[in-house]
Amino acid sequence: MFKRVLIANRGEIALRIIRACKGLGIRTVAVYSEADADSPHLTHADATVCIGPAKSAESYLDMRAIIQAAEQSDCCAIHPGYGFLSENALFAELCEQAKMTFIGPPPRPMRLMGDKVTARETMRRAGLPVIPGSRGTLSGVDEGLALAKEIGFPVLLKATAGGGGRGMRRVDAAKEFEFKYREAALEAEKAFGNAGLYLEKYIVDGRHIEFQVIADAYGNVVHLGERECSVQRRHQKLVEESPSPVLDPATRRELGEKICRALAGVGYRNAGTMEFFRDPDGHLYFMEMNARLQVEHPVTEMVAERDLVAEQIRVAANQPLSFTQEDVTWRGHAIECRINAEDPAADFRPNPGVVATFAPPASEAGSDGTRVRVDTHVQPGYRIPPYYDSMIAKLIVWGQTRDAARAGMIRALESFEVGGVKTTIPAHLEIMRDPGFAAGNYDTGFVGRLLG
């Protein structure tokens, strides 16, 4: 096992990794930008290193600064968390060259699955259905427009190196194609350093369902079931739950087996998420793979009763998976709400500033057996910097049934006190109380119809 791990991330996920390391007896080094010098998560690490100014490009995305910090602090492994460098194959290669373990997929399968076009083609050959669209990166506007007319509008332009909704545009008519294409390409270039786009049919009234997987270096690949992520605003997830209200056990088993076989075939290792889109007729299509830990991993941890971050670290240390597919069972239901420092009344505008009060709900079990978990690094007096993602906490509630989890989430949201900044808590309450959500009857357009 590793003696010391550097965490190449910030905030909530950095603290989550620190705690997993402590549970395994591993010392931790947390890096931070000048804007995060007072972040509360730093006090939990055994050592800290400043790696640059506030801008991500000069700190959390500066590969050489991070590796230098790891070398100077005598770390033998680096955990990237999610976002930033977590899906950067070059960074994984640089770690290898520096004789450090990257706690994530090896460079080759990461590159293979991280490129959305290559991943689609790989999964198509493995027998998984994919959404109709381009078989490769589009050469330009003309090719994209011709294909869009062939498969029919609406279509979705997506960055080949993308994620998090960036470099993505829905196109409803030919007359707007060129503008949307150039807009998406520019955003992709700025976000990922790669302007490449691919195109796929946009499924109206569809649902976003993803499968959590983890694999070791010995060819063992296990899935831990699915998460429903259809509660989105502008392609950004707001609420996740597990299991999905619309996926039956037979489909879960069949699709899970196909996913594991496909990933074993490409030599995948460590944690990852396979993302699918479900059309109104119930057909599931592969969209892309996120070759990293997901923001919403806690809902899977709650229902499968597994520590995914600890398992990531064990696998990276060349240990076999601590469980087999036959060992995986799912119990109850879990829902996660992402609490962002945003103002829902002002079109969800980011609202950084000083958190005057911060009192999350108690984590002990409720009288009905529900359990509450809060993943956060925030404390009263913390100043939220304007440079990064606006998420300040993840609120997760587990219940024996979906109805119990939803009712528990409403109580938890009502008791969650945050002062000094606006948050998305009021929007989450509106979502949880909506009859459609309560019935599990929603799709990716749900939030737009409910909240505008």
C-alpha positions as CSV (number, residue, x, y, z in Angstrom):
1,M,0.0,0.0,0.0
2,F,1.1,3.6,-0.6
3,K,2.8,5.5,2.2
4,R,1.8,9.0,1.0
5,V,-0.6,10.2,-1.6
6,L,-0.9,13.6,-3.2
7,I,-4.5,14.9,-3.9
8,A,-4.5,16.9,-7.1
9,N,-7.9,18.5,-6.5
10,R,-9.7,20.8,-4.1
11,G,-12.7,21.2,-1.9
12,E,-15.2,18.5,-1.2
13,I,-13.6,15.7,-3.3
14,A,-10.2,16.5,-1.9
15,L,-11.5,16.0,1.7
16,R,-13.3,12.8,0.6
17,I,-10.1,11.4,-0.7
18,I,-8.2,12.5,2.4
19,R,-10.6,10.6,4.6
20,A,-10.4,7.4,2.5
21,C,-6.6,7.6,2.7
22,K,-6.7,8.0,6.5
23,G,-8.9,4.9,6.7
24,L,-6.2,3.0,4.8
25,G,-3.4,4.3,7.0
26,I,-2.0,6.5,4.2
27,R,-0.6,10.0,4.8
28,T,-1.8,12.8,2.5
29,V,-0.5,15.9,0.8
30,A,-3.1,18.5,-0.4
31,V,-2.2,20.9,-3.1
32,Y,-3.9,24.3,-3.4
33,S,-4.0,27.5,-5.4
34,E,-3.6,30.9,-3.9
35,A,-7.4,31.4,-4.0
36,D,-7.8,28.2,-1.8
37,A,-5.2,29.1,0.8
38,D,-7.8,29.2,3.5
39,S,-9.9,26.2,2.3
40,P,-11.0,24.2,5.4
41,H,-10.1,20.9,3.7
42,L,-6.4,21.7,3.9
43,T,-6.4,21.3,7.7
44,H,-7.2,17.6,7.3
45,A,-4.2,16.8,5.2
46,D,-0.8,15.8,6.7
47,A,0.9,18.4,4.5
48,T,0.0,21.1,2.0
49,V,1.7,22.6,-1.0
50,C,0.8,25.8,-2.9
51,I,1.0,25.1,-6.7
52,G,0.1,28.5,-8.2
53,P,-2.3,31.4,-8.7
54,A,-6.1,31.2,-8.7
55,K,-6.5,30.4,-12.4
56,S,-6.9,26.7,-12.9
57,A,-4.5,26.7,-15.9
58,E,-1.7,28.0,-13.6
59,S,-2.5,25.7,-10.6
60,Y,-4.8,22.7,-10.7
61,L,-4.2,22.1,-14.4
62,D,-0.4,22.7,-14.2
63,M,0.8,19.1,-14.6
64,R,4.5,19.8,-13.9
65,A,3.7,21.9,-10.8
66,I,1.6,19.0,-9.4
67,I,4.2,16.3,-10.1
68,Q,7.0,18.6,-8.7
69,A,4.9,19.0,-5.5
70,A,4.5,15.2,-5.3
71,E,8.2,14.6,-5.8
72,Q,9.2,17.3,-3.2
73,S,6.8,15.8,-0.6
74,D,7.9,12.2,-1.2
75,C,4.6,11.0,-2.5
76,C,4.4,7.7,-4.4
77,A,0.9,8.2,-5.9
78,I,-1.4,11.0,-7.1
79,H,-5.2,10.9,-6.9
80,P,-6.8,13.4,-9.3
81,G,-10.4,13.3,-8.0
82,Y,-12.8,14.4,-10.7
83,G,-12.6,17.2,-13.1
84,F,-9.3,19.0,-13.7
85,L,-6.7,16.4,-14.7
86,S,-8.7,13.3,-13.8
87,E,-9.2,12.2,-17.5
88,N,-6.0,13.5,-18.9
89,A,-4.0,10.7,-20.4
90,L,-0.9,12.9,-20.8
91,F,-0.9,13.6,-17.1
92,A,-1.2,9.9,-16.3
93,E,1.8,9.3,-18.6
94,L,3.8,12.0,-16.8
95,C,3.0,10.3,-13.5
96,E,4.3,7.0,-14.8
97,Q,7.5,8.7,-16.1
98,A,8.0,10.2,-12.7
99,K,7.6,6.7,-11.2
100,M,4.4,7.7,-9.4
101,T,1.1,5.8,-9.5
102,F,-1.8,7.6,-11.1
103,I,-4.9,6.6,-9.1
104,G,-7.1,6.1,-12.1
105,P,-7.1,4.3,-15.5
106,P,-3.8,3.7,-17.3
107,P,-3.1,6.1,-20.2
108,R,-4.0,3.7,-23.0
109,P,-7.6,2.7,-21.9
110,M,-8.1,6.3,-20.6
111,R,-7.2,7.7,-24.0
112,L,-9.3,5.0,-25.7
113,M,-12.4,5.6,-23.6
114,G,-11.8,9.3,-22.9
115,D,-12.2,10.2,-26.6
116,K,-15.9,10.1,-27.0
117,V,-15.8,9.1,-30.7
118,T,-13.4,6.2,-30.1
119,A,-15.4,5.1,-27.1
120,R,-18.6,5.0,-29.1
121,E,-17.0,2.9,-31.8
122,T,-15.4,0.6,-29.3
123,M,-18.6,-0.1,-27.5
124,R,-20.5,-0.5,-30.8
125,R,-18.0,-3.3,-31.8
126,A,-18.5,-4.8,-28.4
127,G,-22.2,-5.2,-29.1
128,L,-23.6,-2.2,-27.1
129,P,-26.2,-0.1,-29.0
130,V,-25.0,3.5,-29.6
131,I,-27.1,6.6,-30.5
132,P,-27.1,7.2,-34.3
133,G,-24.5,9.8,-35.2
134,S,-21.1,10.3,-36.7
135,R,-18.6,7.4,-36.7
136,G,-15.7,9.8,-36.1
137,T,-14.8,13.4,-35.4
138,L,-16.5,15.7,-37.8
139,S,-14.2,17.3,-40.4
140,G,-16.2,20.6,-40.3
141,V,-19.5,22.3,-40.6
142,D,-20.4,20.8,-44.0
143,E,-20.0,17.2,-43.0
144,G,-21.9,17.8,-39.8
145,L,-24.8,19.5,-41.5
146,A,-25.1,16.8,-44.2
147,L,-25.2,14.1,-41.5
148,A,-27.7,16.1,-39.4
149,K,-30.0,16.3,-42.4
150,E,-29.6,12.6,-43.0
151,I,-30.5,11.4,-39.5
152,G,-33.0,14.3,-38.8
153,F,-33.2,17.2,-36.4
154,P,-32.8,17.8,-33.5
155,V,-29.2,16.7,-33.1
156,L,-26.6,17.2,-30.5
157,L,-23.0,18.5,-31.1
158,K,-20.6,17.2,-28.5
159,A,-16.9,17.8,-27.8
160,T,-14.9,14.6,-28.5
161,A,-12.7,15.4,-25.4
162,G,-15.6,16.9,-23.5
163,G,-17.5,16.5,-20.3
164,G,-19.6,18.5,-17.9
165,G,-21.8,19.8,-20.6
166,R,-19.1,22.0,-22.1
167,G,-18.6,22.0,-25.9
168,M,-22.2,20.7,-26.3
169,R,-25.0,22.3,-28.3
170,R,-28.5,21.1,-29.3
171,V,-29.4,22.0,-32.9
172,D,-33.0,22.1,-33.9
173,A,-32.8,23.3,-37.5
174,A,-30.4,23.5,-40.4
175,K,-30.3,27.3,-40.4
176,E,-28.7,27.4,-36.9
177,F,-26.2,24.6,-37.5
178,E,-23.2,26.6,-38.5
179,F,-23.5,29.1,-35.6
180,K,-24.0,26.3,-33.0
181,Y,-21.1,24.3,-34.5
182,R,-18.7,27.2,-34.2
183,E,-19.9,28.1,-30.8
184,A,-19.5,24.5,-29.5
185,A,-16.0,24.1,-31.1
186,L,-14.8,27.4,-29.6
187,E,-16.0,26.3,-26.1
188,A,-14.4,22.9,-26.5
189,E,-11.1,24.4,-27.5
190,K,-11.1,26.7,-24.5
191,A,-12.2,24.0,-22.1
192,F,-10.2,21.0,-23.3
193,G,-7.6,22.3,-25.8
194,N,-9.4,20.2,-28.5
195,A,-12.0,21.7,-30.8
196,G,-13.1,18.4,-32.2
197,L,-16.8,17.7,-32.3
198,Y,-19.0,14.7,-33.1
199,L,-22.7,14.5,-33.7
200,E,-25.5,12.3,-32.5
201,K,-29.2,12.2,-32.7
202,Y,-30.9,14.1,-29.9
203,I,-33.5,11.9,-28.3
204,V,-36.4,14.0,-27.1
205,D,-37.9,13.1,-23.7
206,G,-35.1,10.7,-22.9
207,R,-33.5,9.7,-19.6
208,H,-29.9,9.7,-18.6
209,I,-28.8,6.5,-16.9
210,E,-25.2,5.5,-16.1
211,F,-23.5,2.4,-14.8
212,Q,-20.7,2.5,-12.2
213,V,-17.8,0.1,-12.8
214,I,-14.5,-0.7,-11.2
215,A,-11.8,-3.0,-12.5
216,D,-8.4,-4.3,-11.2
217,A,-5.1,-5.2,-12.9
218,Y,-6.0,-8.9,-13.1
219,G,-8.9,-8.7,-15.6
220,N,-11.7,-8.5,-13.0
221,V,-14.4,-6.0,-13.9
222,V,-17.4,-5.4,-11.7
223,H,-20.4,-3.2,-12.1
224,L,-22.3,-1.7,-9.1
225,G,-25.5,-0.9,-10.8
226,E,-27.0,2.2,-12.3
227,R,-27.7,5.8,-11.3
228,E,-30.4,8.0,-12.8
229,C,-29.1,11.4,-13.7
230,S,-32.0,12.9,-15.7
231,V,-32.6,15.8,-13.4
232,Q,-30.4,18.3,-15.3
233,R,-30.2,21.9,-16.2
234,R,-28.3,22.8,-19.4
235,H,-26.6,19.4,-19.4
236,Q,-25.5,19.9,-15.8
237,K,-26.7,17.3,-13.3
238,L,-28.6,18.6,-10.3
239,V,-30.0,15.4,-8.7
240,E,-28.9,11.7,-9.0
241,E,-30.5,8.6,-7.6
242,S,-29.9,4.9,-7.4
243,P,-31.4,2.7,-8.5
244,S,-33.2,4.2,-11.5
245,P,-37.0,4.2,-11.2
246,V,-37.4,2.7,-14.7
247,L,-34.7,0.0,-14.9
248,D,-35.8,-3.5,-14.2
249,P,-33.4,-6.2,-12.7
250,A,-33.2,-8.2,-15.9
251,T,-32.0,-5.2,-17.9
252,R,-29.6,-4.2,-15.2
253,R,-28.1,-7.7,-15.2
254,E,-27.9,-8.1,-19.0
255,L,-26.5,-4.6,-19.6
256,G,-24.1,-4.9,-16.7
257,E,-22.6,-8.1,-18.0
258,K,-22.1,-6.6,-21.5
259,I,-20.4,-3.5,-20.0
260,C,-18.0,-5.6,-17.9
261,R,-17.1,-7.8,-20.9
262,A,-16.4,-4.8,-23.1
263,L,-14.2,-3.1,-20.5
264,A,-12.3,-6.2,-19.8
265,G,-11.6,-6.4,-23.5
266,V,-9.9,-3.0,-23.6
267,G,-7.9,-3.6,-20.5
268,Y,-9.7,-1.0,-18.4
269,R,-8.6,-0.5,-14.8
270,N,-9.9,1.5,-11.8
271,A,-13.2,3.3,-11.5
272,G,-15.3,4.5,-14.4
273,T,-18.9,5.3,-15.5
274,M,-20.7,4.1,-18.6
275,E,-23.3,6.6,-19.7
276,F,-26.5,5.7,-21.5
277,F,-29.5,7.4,-22.9
278,R,-32.9,5.8,-22.6
279,D,-35.5,6.7,-25.2
280,P,-39.3,6.9,-24.5
281,D,-39.7,3.4,-25.8
282,G,-37.3,2.0,-23.2
283,H,-34.3,1.4,-25.5
284,L,-30.9,2.2,-24.0
285,Y,-28.0,3.6,-26.1
286,F,-24.4,4.1,-25.1
287,M,-23.3,7.7,-25.1
288,E,-19.8,7.9,-23.6
289,M,-17.6,6.8,-20.7
290,N,-16.2,8.9,-18.0
291,A,-12.9,7.3,-17.1
292,R,-12.8,8.6,-13.5
293,L,-14.7,8.9,-10.3
294,Q,-18.0,10.7,-10.7
295,V,-19.4,13.5,-8.5
296,E,-22.4,11.4,-7.8
297,H,-20.5,8.2,-6.6
298,P,-22.0,8.5,-3.1
299,V,-25.5,7.3,-4.1
300,T,-23.9,4.1,-5.4
301,E,-21.8,3.7,-2.2
302,M,-25.0,4.1,-0.2
303,V,-27.0,1.4,-2.0
304,A,-24.1,-1.0,-2.7
305,E,-22.5,-0.4,0.7
306,R,-19.0,-0.2,-0.9
307,D,-16.3,2.5,-0.5
308,L,-15.4,3.4,-4.1
309,V,-12.5,5.7,-3.3
310,A,-10.8,3.2,-1.0
311,E,-11.3,0.6,-3.7
312,Q,-9.8,2.9,-6.3
313,I,-6.7,3.2,-4.1
314,R,-6.4,-0.5,-3.5
315,V,-6.7,-1.3,-7.2
316,A,-4.1,1.3,-8.0
317,A,-1.8,-0.3,-5.5
318,N,-2.1,-3.5,-7.6
319,Q,-4.4,-5.3,-5.2
320,P,-7.2,-7.4,-6.6
321,L,-10.8,-6.1,-6.2
322,S,-12.0,-6.9,-2.7
323,F,-15.3,-8.2,-4.0
324,T,-16.7,-10.1,-7.0
325,Q,-19.9,-9.5,-9.1
326,E,-21.6,-12.2,-7.0
327,D,-20.8,-10.2,-3.8
328,V,-22.5,-7.1,-5.1
329,T,-26.1,-6.5,-3.7
330,W,-28.2,-3.4,-3.7
331,R,-30.2,-2.3,-0.7
332,G,-32.7,0.5,-0.5
333,H,-32.6,3.7,-2.4
334,A,-30.4,6.8,-2.3
335,I,-30.9,10.3,-3.7
336,E,-28.2,13.0,-4.0
337,C,-28.7,16.8,-4.4
338,R,-25.8,18.9,-5.5
339,I,-25.9,22.1,-3.3
340,N,-24.4,24.9,-5.4
341,A,-23.7,28.5,-4.5
342,E,-26.1,29.8,-7.1
343,D,-29.2,31.9,-7.2
344,P,-32.1,30.0,-8.7
345,A,-34.2,33.2,-8.9
346,A,-31.5,34.8,-11.1
347,D,-31.2,32.1,-13.7
348,F,-28.9,30.1,-11.4
349,R,-26.2,32.8,-11.5
350,P,-23.1,31.8,-9.4
351,N,-23.1,33.5,-6.0
352,P,-19.6,33.3,-4.5
353,G,-18.9,35.1,-1.2
354,V,-18.5,34.5,2.5
355,V,-20.6,31.7,4.0
356,A,-21.9,33.4,7.2
357,T,-23.7,30.3,8.5
358,F,-23.4,26.7,7.5
359,A,-25.5,24.1,9.4
360,P,-26.0,20.9,7.4
361,P,-28.6,18.3,8.6
362,A,-27.6,15.8,11.2
363,S,-26.2,12.5,9.8
364,E,-27.8,10.1,12.3
365,A,-30.5,7.7,11.2
366,G,-34.1,9.0,11.2
367,S,-37.0,7.4,13.0
368,D,-38.0,5.7,9.7
369,G,-34.5,4.3,9.1
370,T,-33.4,7.0,6.6
371,R,-29.7,8.0,6.7
372,V,-28.2,11.3,5.8
373,R,-24.7,11.9,4.4
374,V,-23.2,15.3,3.7
375,D,-20.0,15.6,1.7
376,T,-18.6,19.1,2.0
377,H,-15.5,21.1,2.9
378,V,-17.4,24.2,3.8
379,Q,-17.5,25.8,7.3
380,P,-18.9,29.1,8.6
381,G,-16.6,32.0,7.6
382,Y,-15.4,30.2,4.4
383,R,-15.1,32.5,1.4
384,I,-16.2,30.7,-1.8
385,P,-13.8,31.7,-4.5
386,P,-15.3,32.8,-7.9
387,Y,-12.8,30.8,-10.0
388,Y,-14.1,27.3,-9.7
389,D,-17.2,25.1,-9.8
390,S,-20.0,26.5,-7.6
391,M,-20.8,23.2,-5.7
392,I,-20.3,23.6,-2.0
393,A,-21.9,20.3,-0.7
394,K,-23.5,17.1,-1.7
395,L,-26.5,16.0,0.3
396,I,-27.2,12.3,0.1
397,V,-30.2,10.5,1.7
398,W,-30.7,6.8,1.9
399,G,-34.1,5.1,2.6
400,Q,-35.5,1.6,2.5
401,T,-37.7,2.7,-0.4
402,R,-37.6,5.5,-2.9
403,D,-40.5,7.2,-1.2
404,A,-38.7,7.1,2.1
405,A,-35.5,8.5,0.6
406,R,-37.4,11.4,-1.1
407,A,-39.3,12.3,2.1
408,G,-36.0,12.2,4.0
409,M,-34.4,14.4,1.4
410,I,-37.2,17.0,1.8
411,R,-36.7,17.0,5.6
412,A,-32.9,17.3,5.2
413,L,-33.2,20.2,2.7
414,E,-35.6,22.0,4.9
415,S,-33.1,21.8,7.8
416,F,-30.0,22.7,5.8
417,E,-29.1,26.3,6.8
418,V,-26.7,28.3,4.7
419,G,-26.4,32.0,5.2
420,G,-24.4,34.7,3.4
421,V,-24.8,33.2,-0.1
422,K,-27.6,32.0,-2.3
423,T,-27.9,28.3,-2.9
424,T,-29.9,25.8,-5.0
425,I,-31.7,24.4,-1.9
426,P,-35.0,26.1,-2.8
427,A,-34.8,24.6,-6.3
428,H,-34.1,21.1,-4.9
429,L,-37.1,21.4,-2.6
430,E,-39.3,22.3,-5.6
431,I,-37.9,19.2,-7.5
432,M,-38.4,16.8,-4.6
433,R,-42.0,18.0,-4.0
434,D,-43.0,17.8,-7.7
435,P,-45.6,15.0,-8.3
436,G,-43.8,13.9,-11.5
437,F,-40.5,13.4,-9.7
438,A,-42.3,11.7,-6.8
439,A,-43.8,9.2,-9.3
440,G,-40.4,8.7,-11.0
441,N,-41.9,10.1,-14.2
442,Y,-39.3,12.6,-15.5
443,D,-36.8,13.0,-18.2
444,T,-33.9,15.4,-19.1
445,G,-36.3,18.1,-20.0
446,F,-38.0,18.0,-16.6
447,V,-36.1,20.8,-14.9
448,G,-36.5,23.2,-17.8
449,R,-40.3,22.7,-17.7
450,L,-40.4,22.9,-13.9
451,L,-38.0,25.8,-13.2
452,G,-37.7,27.5,-16.5
